[in-house]
Amino acid sequence: MKILIYRHSIYNRGGDRMILVYANHLAGLGHEIHIMTNRIETNLPISPKIKLLQIPLPTKLGTILTAATSNFGLYDVIIADIVVLANLLSFRNKGKILYFAQDYDPSYYRREIMRKFIEMLFRLAFRVFRVKTIAVSENLARKLGRFGDDITVIPNGVNLNEFYPEPSDELKSLADGRKIVLLFSRRDFRKGFDIAVRVLKKLHAVHPELKLFVFSVGDG
């Protein structure tokens, strides 16, 4: 198959990583993979089998206009990972769009009016354009299921060659013989950091013998 992945930018972010993991895997299976984007600034691995294309119009506005006006007739599937682009690409490529949902897009916004607007875009994508969707979790699929039912769940995997238990002498020295609970998270309301902190407080109240460490980055 000939597959186009369309997004504004590719950086060293978690969502970008998953896009590239899928792209590299599909390219390895023999599919022809093109990524069209405005900016690539990443050290994440990109297969040499993948062709990188520049969106012809610069800036975010250029990404939006190109998505809304381009007929990508040469491709069998066009992948977008935000619902705004899934809708815009559907204008001239209806039936070819696959929405790769990695998060619940309304949660990006604090203002209720913006959340309602994004929910309206979900209805447009799922009910009018009939966009097929991959969700990375059952919970996300349930949220999206309010707007449409053509949703397949494919959970993100964990590379056990990169993420595995490893004894740390430094942490052992901090433990003083006690068990350690380590929380590392972005300090972001969308990542549930506030909930995690409340859980740790309750856990410590029940098990005061535990030693808790919290590491965070970001605002909030």
TAGI-V787998 format. One record per pair of residues at least 12 apart in sequence whose C-alpha atoms are under 7 Angstrom apart, sorted by the first residue. I is the first residue (numbers start at 1). J is the second residue. If there is no record, write none. Layout:
i:I j:J
i:I j:J
//
This chain:
i:1 j:31
i:1 j:32
i:1 j:76
i:2 j:31
i:2 j:32
i:2 j:33
i:2 j:75
i:2 j:76
i:2 j:77
i:3 j:32
i:3 j:33
i:3 j:34
i:3 j:75
i:3 j:76
i:3 j:77
i:3 j:78
i:4 j:33
i:4 j:34
i:4 j:35
i:4 j:75
i:4 j:77
i:4 j:78
i:4 j:79
i:5 j:34
i:5 j:35
i:5 j:36
i:5 j:78
i:5 j:79
i:5 j:80
i:6 j:35
i:6 j:36
i:6 j:37
i:6 j:79
i:6 j:80
i:7 j:36
i:7 j:37
i:7 j:80
i:8 j:37
i:8 j:38
i:8 j:39
i:8 j:60
i:8 j:63
i:9 j:37
i:9 j:38
i:9 j:39
i:9 j:40
i:10 j:39
i:10 j:40
i:10 j:41
i:10 j:42
i:11 j:40
i:11 j:41
i:11 j:42
i:12 j:42
i:12 j:43
i:12 j:44
i:15 j:102
i:17 j:44
i:20 j:46
i:24 j:46
i:24 j:47
i:27 j:49
i:27 j:50
i:33 j:50
i:33 j:51
i:34 j:50
i:34 j:51
i:34 j:52
i:34 j:53
i:35 j:51
i:35 j:52
i:35 j:53
i:36 j:52
i:36 j:53
i:36 j:54
i:36 j:55
i:37 j:53
i:37 j:54
i:37 j:55
i:38 j:54
i:38 j:55
i:38 j:58
i:38 j:63
i:67 j:85
i:67 j:88
i:67 j:89
i:68 j:88
i:68 j:89
i:68 j:91
i:69 j:92
i:70 j:92
i:71 j:92
i:71 j:93
i:72 j:93
i:76 j:96
i:77 j:96
i:77 j:97
i:77 j:98
i:78 j:96
i:78 j:97
i:78 j:98
i:79 j:97
i:79 j:98
i:79 j:99
i:79 j:100
i:80 j:98
i:80 j:99
i:80 j:100
i:81 j:99
i:81 j:100
i:81 j:101
i:82 j:101
i:83 j:99
i:83 j:121
i:83 j:122
i:84 j:121
i:86 j:99
i:86 j:125
i:87 j:125
i:90 j:129
i:94 j:129
i:95 j:131
i:97 j:131
i:97 j:132
i:98 j:131
i:98 j:132
i:98 j:133
i:99 j:131
i:99 j:132
i:99 j:133
i:99 j:134
i:100 j:133
i:100 j:134
i:100 j:135
i:101 j:133
i:101 j:134
i:101 j:135
i:101 j:136
i:102 j:135
i:102 j:136
i:103 j:140
i:104 j:140
i:105 j:118
i:106 j:118
i:106 j:119
i:107 j:190
i:122 j:147
i:123 j:147
i:126 j:147
i:126 j:148
i:127 j:148
i:132 j:150
i:132 j:151
i:133 j:150
i:133 j:151
i:133 j:152
i:134 j:151
i:134 j:152
i:134 j:153
i:134 j:154
i:135 j:151
i:135 j:152
i:135 j:153
i:135 j:154
i:136 j:153
i:136 j:154
i:136 j:155
i:136 j:156
i:137 j:153
i:137 j:154
i:137 j:155
i:138 j:153
i:141 j:153
i:175 j:211
i:178 j:209
i:178 j:210
i:178 j:211
i:179 j:210
i:179 j:211
i:180 j:210
i:180 j:211
i:180 j:212
i:181 j:211
i:181 j:212
i:181 j:213
i:182 j:212
i:182 j:213
i:182 j:214
i:183 j:213
i:183 j:214
i:183 j:215
i:184 j:214
i:184 j:215
i:184 j:216
i:185 j:215
i:185 j:216
i:185 j:217
i:186 j:216
i:186 j:217
i:186 j:218
i:187 j:216
i:187 j:217
i:187 j:218
i:187 j:219
i:187 j:220
i:188 j:218
i:188 j:219
i:188 j:220
//
